């Protein structure tokens, strides 16, 4: 059950959300500055290597997505956007609008108004053609919505601008509800994976010191939200195939190609971890396997060269991959639930920094041997996998991401049902009797 104080928020602070949905977006002046300051524009950096992708990700901001003040900042952002909605929200930009740098266009001032209302453009820049000021403001907007910071009004940028203020409030509301129901023990050092953003952050002393692109679960196999402790790093790991994958995907491959397991360097084990003949196994896929499939370590291994152990009830973890080219994609929702981490050797070195033996060079050297090795953490590091489609960082930048798993509305509907339950219970004779 959702926490009752979260329900109270739903009944109070966000009770006007349904009414706000009826508000027309007229583009009137926004609230007096409870609104966020303009975010910094992202710096375009080549993304051809793991190191350059990591550097580009960290250059976006050193502000953590998730810290002890995130919930309160989301409340502040929601209040600001609610005020903006009451005042009329922001104008919609016509789908056929054309914008050219240095050329006066019919919708240039409408675009300026739209950007001013969310503090992406300074208020004294309300008139004029599409100039460098607007291009820079568009870059700021794009950075806040995880879009390529080109400064051009691309179709995806236009679509993000035309999401209504009411929808953005709902995203803030859902993100707040999740945090109100998350119990995470922040440490001096911790790791956060924000699933909708497809990024992982290594936080130390309240500052993001590493940020990595990650590949998280497909929409049909979503990554779970969780909190755990990172207990160790495995170099040159083997991969024990989950039974669900063995039943469906491995069985399907074996029916088509009986040599599949040997080609993929996989073996079949019985309940005592003894190898058995793959041809003695029923690969029909009609029942739960009573065997284990394990892939040997090596360059072909699906976990790559590094696995990060973080025991949890979902049996998911963070790891490398043998398909590192996928980290260059903007859409990174392609795993079975685990989190593949770009430049994961760098993360491993950061996790093991208190153990002088395990420098990045030492990790690379050990991996080169090809030998399986498990390195226990001298001190465990907290990790949280969260699902925030909206949040505000300490520099007052409000960030939005797509609800890739369509979980926001499901959560808010459940919250509304529970709020209605408590409201009805308040009028029940038994409730009055108990109050007396």
N, C-alpha and C positions, 0 to 999 in steps of 0.2 A: 504494500500500500504506500502511496505517496505520502510524504510527511505533511502533517496538518498545517504547519506554518507556511508551506508552499501553497497549499490550497487557499489559505487566507490571502496570500498575495494575489492569487488568481481571482479571488472574489473582490479584492480591493483595488490595488494599483492597476490591474489589467481588466477590470470589470467593464471598462468602456470600449474594449477592443471590438466587440460586435457593432457597437454604435459607430465607432470610427470607420468601420468598413463602409458606411453609408456616406462618409464625407467626400465631397468632390475635391479633386486636386486642382485648385485654381492658381497655384503659384503665388499666393500672397506671401508677405514678409514672414519669415520664420521667427522662432522664439528668441528672446534676448538671451545672450550667451549662457545657456546651459549646453549649447551645441558644442560639438568637439572642434578642436583646432584642426587646421588642415594637415593631413598626413604628409610625410616626406615621400617624394617620388622615388620609385624603384630605379635602381641603376641597371641598365642593360649590360649584361656580362655574358661572354661566350659560355655556352653550356655543353661543350663537347667532352669534358672530362668530369670525373667525380669531384675532383678538387675545385674546378671552376664552378660547377653547379652548387657545391656547398658554399663557396664564397659569395655567389650571387644571392643565395637564400639568406645568408647571414646579413648581407648588405641591406636587406629590406628594412630591418629594425632589430634592435637588441632587446626590445620589450617582450616579456613573456606573454604568450597567449593565456596561460593559466597560472595564477598565483593567488595568494590569500585575499587579495582585493578584487579579484575578477567579478565575483557575484555583485558586489556593491556598484562597481562601475557599469555593469550591465543594467542594473536598476536605474542608474543616472542616465544612461543612454536611452533607455525606454521612456523615461519621463520627458527627456528632450524631444524625442520623436513623437510622443503623444501630444506634446504642446504644439509641435509643428503640424500634426494632423488636424488638430482643432482649428488651426489657423488656415487650413486649406491644403496642406501638403505641398507637393511640388508638381510642376506642370509636366505633362507627357510630351515627349519630343516626337513629331510625326515620323512614321516609319520610312517615308520617302525623303526625309530631310537630307540636304547635301551641305557639306562643310568643306571649305577649301582655305588653307592657310593664306592670309593676306587678301582674301576676296570677300566682300560683303555678301552675306547670304540672308535669305528671308527668315531663317530661324536662329541666327547668331545670338540675338539678345535673349531669346527664349532659353537657349543653351546656357548663356551666362547666368540667367536667373536660377536655372536648375542647379548649377554648380555652386552658386553662392549659398543656396538654402542648406546645403550639406557641408558648408565651409571648405569646399575644395577650391573655391575662388574667393579672393578678397571682395568685401562688399563694395569697395569703391571702383570695381571693375565691371560695372553693370551695363555698359554700352560699348559699342564698337564692333568691328568685324572680327572674324575668327583669326586671332593673332597668337603670338607665342604665349601670352598669359593664359589664354584658353587652352592651348595645347598642353601647357604644364599642368593646368587644373585637371584636364582629362587624364593625364598620367597619374595624378594623385588619386583620382577616382578609380582608375584601373587597378592601381596597386592595392587599394582597399578591397577590391573584389576579385583579386587573384587573376586578373587579366593581363595580358602582355602590355607593358607600359609604353605604347607607341605614340600616344598623344593624338591618335587619329580616331575618329568616330566609327569604329568597326561595327558590324551588326551585333556582335556579342556585347559590345560596350553600350550600344543603344538599348538593347534588351534589358541590360542590368539597370540602366538609368530609368527605364520605364516600369520597373517593379514598384508597386505602390508603397507609400509610407505605411499603410496598414499591414501589408505583407512583411515589411521590415520589422514592425513592432511585434508581429507574431513570432518572427525568428528570435528576437531578443527575449520574448516571453518564454519560448521553449528552451532556449539555452539557459536562462536563469533557473527554470524548473529543474533542469538536469543537475546544475551545480548545487541547488538546495538539497538534492538527494544524493550527493556524492560526498563520501567521507575519505579524504585523502590527507595523509600526514606529510606535509611539505618538509623537506630537509634542506640543508645548506646546498646540497646537490640533488637534482632530480631530473627525470626525463618525462616529457609529455608528447604523446602522439595525438594530434587533433585529426580525427578521421576525415571529416568533410574537406579540410584543407590539404590533406595528403602530405603533411609535413611533420617531422619530429624535431623537438627542441631539447637540447641539453642545457639546463639552467643551473647556474652557480652564483650564489650570493645575489639572487634576484635579478640576474642578468643572463640573457641568452648568449652562451659562449659558442654554441654549435647549433646549426640548423641543417636538417637533411631532408631531401625529397624522400618520400616513402611511397610504396605501392601497397594499398590496403585491399580489403575484401571487395569482391564483385557485388553488384546489387543483389544477386540471388544467393550470395554467400557472404553476408556482411561481417565485417570485423566487429567484435563485441566491445562495449565500454567496460573498463575494469580498472582496478588499482592493485598493484602487486609490488614485490621487491625484486630487483635484479640481483641474482645470487651468483652468477658466474658467466664466463665467456668460453665458448667451445670453439677451438680452432680445428679446421678440417673435419667438420661434423659429418656423421652419417645421417641419413634421413629415414625415420620410421614412418612409413606412409599411413596416414589415418585410415581406419577401417572403412569409412564412408567413401574415400577415394579408391581404395582397393576394390570395394564392391562394385563401384560404377565405372570409373575411368580405366583402372588397370585391367579389370575383367574384360571390358570392351576391347581394349588393345590386344589382349591375349587371344580373344576369339578371332580377331582379324589376322593377327601375326603371332604365332606361338614362340617366335624368337625375341619378342619385345623385351622381356625381362633381361635376357642376357645382353641385348644391345644397350639397354639403359643401366647396366651394371647393378641390377637388382637381384636379390635373393629372397626365397620364401622360407620362413621359419615356423616351426611348430610352437606349441605353448611352452616348451622348455628351451626355446632359443636355438633349437637344432635345425640345420638346413634340411629341407625336404625337396623332392623332385617336383618342379612346377607342373609337369605333365600329369601328376597325380592329383592335382587340385581341380575342383569344380569351378570353372570360370563362367558359369551361367549368369552370375550376378543376381540370382534370385533369393539369396539368403545372406545373412551377416557372416563375414569370413571368420573361420576358426583358426586362422593362421595370420602371420605378420609378414608384410613385405617391407624390406629394408634396402635402401640404396647405399652403396659404398661411397666413401668420401672420395673426392677428386674434382677436377674441373667440370665434370659433367653433372655434379650433384646439384639438385634443385635448391639446396640451402647455401650454395656457394662455399666460401672459405670460412665464414664466421656465423655462429649462432649465439644469441644472447638469451641465457636462461632466466626466466621470470615465472616461477611456478604459479599457476592459477587454475581455476575450475574449468576454463574453456580450452585448456591445452594449446594455447596459442603463444607465439613468441616473436621476437624480432630476429631477422637474419639477413644474410647476403643473398645473392642470386647468381645463377649462371647466365642470366639474360639482362645484363646491366644496361643495355641500350634502351630498355623500357623506361628508365628514369628520365630520359629526355622528353617523354610525353607529358603534355599538360593534364590529360585525363589518366589518372593513376589508380584505378579501381579494378584490379585484375587478379587478386590473390584469392585463396580459399579461406581467408580469415586472418592469417598471420600478416605481419608487417615486414615487408622487404625494405631494407634501409640502404640508401645510396651512400657510398663512402663509409661503409660500416666499420672498416678497420680503424678509421679515425675515431668513431664513436667508441669502439672497443678500447683504444688507447686512453681516451678520456675517462672511461669507466674504471680503468686499471691504473690511473695516474698515481694513486697512493701506494702502488707496488712497483718500486723503482726498476725492477727487473723487466717489466713489461712496457717498454717504450714502443712507439710505432715501428721503429726499425726492428726491434726484437720480435714483434708480432709478425711482420713481413717475413723475417728469417724463419720463424717457426712454421709458418704456413708453407713456405717453399719446400720444407722437408716432406710434406705430404702426410705427416703422421698425425693421427687423431690425438688431441690433447684438451683436457678440461681444466680451466683455470678458475678456481674459486675466488670470489670477491673477498678481500680483507674486511670490507665494510659494505653492506648492502646499500643499494641506491633505490629510492622509491621511483616507481613508474606509474603513470596514469594514461590510459587510453580514453579520450573524451570525445564527445560528439557535440561540438559547438558550431552552429551555422552563423552565429553573430556574437561579437564580444567587443569590448573596448579596452585598449591598453592604457598604461599609465600616462602616456603622452596625449591622451584624449582622442586617439584615432579609433573610429568605429569600423570594424571589419565585418564583411559578410561573405559567406560561401554558400554554394548550392547545397540543398538538402538532398544529397545523392541517394539516400536510402528512404526518402519520404517518411521520415520518422517524426518530424515536428508536429504535423497536424494530428497524428495518432496520439502523441503525448498530450497535446492540448485538449483533445477530446476526452481523454481519460481524466485529466485534471478537472475539466468542466463537470464531468459526471460525478466525481468525488465531491466537488464543491456543492453540487446540487444535493447530494446525499446529506452533507453536513447542514445545509440550509433547511432541508426538510426535517432532519432530525431535531433541529432547534425548535420546531413547532409541534413536536410529538409530545403527548401527555407524559410519557415516561421520562423524557428529558427534563420537563418542568419539575416533575417529582424529585428527580435526582438532584437538580439544582437546589431545591429546598433542603 
